[in-house]
Amino acid sequence: MVFTGRAHPELAESVAEILETELVPTSAYEFANSEIYVRYEESVRGCDAFVLQSHTAPINEWIMEHLIMVDALKRASAKRITVVMPFYGYARQDKKHRGREPISARLMADLFKTAGADRLIAVDLHADQIQGYFDGPVDHLMALPILTDYVLSKYGDQPLAVVSPDAGRIKVAERWSAKLGGVPLAFIHKTRRTDRPNETVANRVVGEVAGKICVLTDDMIDTGGTIVKAAEALMADGAAGVVIAATHAILSDPAVDRLKNSPAVEVIVTDTLPISPDRQFDKLTVLSIAPLVARAIREVFEDGSVTSMFDGHA
């Protein structure tokens, strides 16, 4: 049985359609004091439950709804509960940078475990080690095949280079390079400004990008500052063009304006998060993540192999 919260029902409907099943009818509303109430309209006893919710803004509200949905399933005797979170909220808080900070990504995993989740499915976690925070199986899906297939079909006949916006994500860029047929790699070397705290300057491209269409990859675009600065640095270094590709389109203000006015010719994202009409623009291409999520659900349900979906690299 497939269930959805109210954060991104369109994605859940697409997934259910591919799986040739119906979403379980659910009542959900807020009380006067903003507490959330959820009830399923049919029996879930003994079922293999897949609960979809994308952690979008207002993020704390949708995470709470997700937890309550899991709790309702546990108390209604569902046999196995798989939490499907295309975007894992708080994933960026995966370690302590300074003393007295939380590790909120770990807290998230603990909350879902306590609520009754047996398994997690997530797409492109901010850091691979988050899989270890949850005490149980975690299926880490990658949007890489969907994004690279699109890039190859549209730009494959031109000289390409894959660029990581910082040195920390070079491993992901290597996977991209392999998928695009071994194209050259580059990364943006960021230096910290000494005169102003917490500001970085994307000021040096490491690698050969002159005359190439540069595919600038990242896991998410939030305010767009880092990725737009990186695109500008590439153009200044003689790139023939820049294509931005990311899995999660958070697009907090002022991301849309920044991306519209950036030198990038196209911004390619997936629909792991809902993108409202006011945040869509001409350069933006949204690819569906539903086939990937649906196939992972089918593999889990049929005790198949999720790893086989990624040529053994998941």
N, C-alpha and C positions, 0 to 999 in steps of 0.2 A: 504494500500500500504506500502511495506517495502523498505526502502532506506538504503544504506550503504556508509560510507566514505571510504577512501583508506587505513586506518590504519590496518584493520583486516578483509578484505573481505571474507576470508574463513569461519569465524564464521557466518557472515551474510548469506552466501550461505547455510550453514547447517541449520540455523534457517528458512530461506525461504523454504527450501526443506521439513522440518518437517511441516510447515504451509501449504504446497502444494500451494505455490504461487511463483511468479517470483520477483526478485529484479527489481526495476524501473531503466531503463537505464539512466545513468547520465554522463554528460561531466564534467570533473574536471581537471584543470591544473594550472600551475603557470605562471605568467607573468615574464618578464625578471628581474624585481626587487623583485621577490619572492612573490608578492601578489597572493592570491588564487582566482580562478574563478570556480563557480559551476553553472550548468544549468541542469534541468531535461528534458529528451527527449520526455516526453508525459505529457498530462494534469493531474494535481493533484487537480483540483477544486472540493471541497466538499468531499475530501477523508479523511479517518482516517489514519494519517501518523505515521509510526514508523521509527525513524531515528537512525540507529545503528552506533556507533563509539567507539572503545576502545582507551582510552587515554594512548598511549604508546609513547616511545621516537621516534622522537623529539616531546615531549608532547605538547608544545605550538602551534606547527604547526597543529597538529591534532585537538586540541580543537578549534582553529580558524576555521578550515574547518567545524567542527561540527556546530559551531555558524552560519556560512554562509549558510549552508544547511538548518538550521531552518528558517533563515531569508527569503531564497528563497521560502520555502514552505508557509510561512505566506503571502508573497506578491503575491503568485500564488493562494490564496484563499483556502488552505487546511482547512478542517472543524475543525480538532483537531490534534495537533502535540504532539506526545509522544517521548521524547528523551530517547533512550536506551543506557546507558553507563555502560557496564559490569564492567569497572574499572573507578571510579570517580577520575579524576585528581585533585591534590592539597588537597585530603581528609585528609592528615596528618596535614595540617595547619588549624586545626579546632578550635583552641583557642590561646589566647596570653599567652606565657610562661613568657615573659618579656615585659617591656614597649616599645612603638614605633614599635611593630610588626604588620603585617597584619593578618587578619583572611581570608585567601585566599579561603578556602572552601566555605565560605559565598559569597564571590565575584563571585565564579563560578556559584552558584545558581542564583544570581542576573543577571549575564550575559545571562544565558539561558532563564530566565524569560523575559528579555528585548528583546531578539532575537525573542521570540514568542512561547516558549514552554508552553504547557498546563499541562504537566505531565512528571515526571521522573521515569525511571526504572533503578535501579542500583543493583549490586551484592556485598554483604558483604562490606558495607561501613566501613571505619576505625573506625568511632564512630557513634553510633545510632542517636545521636542528629543532625547529618547533615540533616536528613529528615526534620527537622524543619526550615532549612535555606531557603528552596524553598517554595514560596507562592503558593501552589497548591498541588495536590495529589502526593505522592512519594511511589512507590512500592519497598520495600527493600527485594530483593531476597536473599536466603541463599544457599550456595553451600553445606551446612551441609549434606543433605540427600544423595547427590551424593558421597561425600567423605566417609561418614560413611558406606554406603552400600558396597563400595569397600573394606574398612578396615575390615569390618565384614566377607566378603566373603573370604578374603585372610588370615586374622590373627585371626578370631573369635574363632578358636579352641585352642588358646593359652591364658595364663593369661595376661590380658591387664591392662594398667593404662593410663589415659589421663593426659598429662602434659601441663600446660600453661607456656610459656617462661618468663612471668612476672606476678606479682600479679594483674595488671590492667585488664588482659583478663580472669580472673577466671570465669566470668559469661558465656563466650563462652565455656570454658572447661566444665562447668556444663551441658550445652546443649549436648555437645559431649558425656559426661559420660552417660547421660540419653539414648541417641540414641544407645549407645553400650551396653545397658543392665545394667546400674548402676555400671560400673567398677570404681575402686578407682581413686581419683584425687590427683594431686600433682602440685606444681609450683616451679619455680626457683626464689629464693630470690636474687636479684641483689644488690650489695653494690657499692657505688661510691668510686673510688680511691681518697685518700686525697692528694697524691703526684702529680697526673696528672689530669687536668680539663677534663670534658666531657667524661670520660672513666668509663665504668662499668665493674665489674667482676662478671661473673655468678658463684658464688662460693658455693651456698648452696641449696640443694634440700629439699623442705619442703613437706613431705609425703613419703609413703612407695613405693619404686620402685624396690627393690631388687628382682631379678628373674622374672621380668615382661617385656613384650614387651611394651615399652613406646611410645604412640602416641603423638608426640609433635606438637601442633596445633598453627597456627597463621593465620592472615588474608592475609599477604603478605610476600614474601621473596624478599628483595631488594639486599643488598650486602651480605646477609647471615651471617654476623658477630654474631648477637645475637643468632640466632637459632643454629648455629654450636657450639658456646660456651655452650649453654644449653645442646646439645646432648652429648658433652664431659663430662659435669658435671654429667649427668645421668649415663653414662657408668662408671664413677669413683665411683658412688654410688651403683654399683652392678646391674644395669639394664641388662636384658637378651638381649636386642636389642632396637634400636630406629628407629621409623618410623616418618618421618617429613611429615606433611600434611598442605597445605596452599592453599588458593583460588587463589591468584594473584601471578604469577611468573614474577616479574619485572626482576630479575636476572641481575642487574647491575654488572659490574666488581668489585671485583674478585669473585662474587657469585659462578660461575660454578666450579672454582678450589676449593673453600672452601667446597662446597657440595660434590664434587667428593672425596676429601680427608677426609671427615668427617666420624665419626663412624656410621652414619645412614645407615641402610640396604636399604632403599627406600625413595625417595622424591616424594610425590604425590601432584600434582597441577591440576588446571583446565585451560582451554584455554581461560579465559577471556581476556588475553593479548596474542599477537602472540609470539611464541617462535621459533626463527630462528634456522636452522639446526646446526649452530656452537655453539648454547647454549644448545643443547640436549646432554645427556650423559646416560650411561647405567642404573644408579640408578633412572633416572627420569621417572615417569609415568604421562602422561597427560590425564586427563579425560575431556570429552566434556561437556561444560556448555550449549550447544545449546538446548537440550530438555527442560531445566529449563526456559531459556529465551523465547523459542517458546510458552511454555504453559502459561507463564505470559502474553505474547502479546495476545494470544487467549482469556484468561480470561478478559483482559481489553477491547478487541474489542467486546466481547459478553456480556459485563457488568456482568461478573461472579465474583468470589471471588478469589483473589490472596492469601489471608490468608489461604484458604482451602488447598493450596498446601503444607503448613507446619504444618499441624495438629492444626491450629488455633494459632500458636505461632509467626507468622510474624508481 
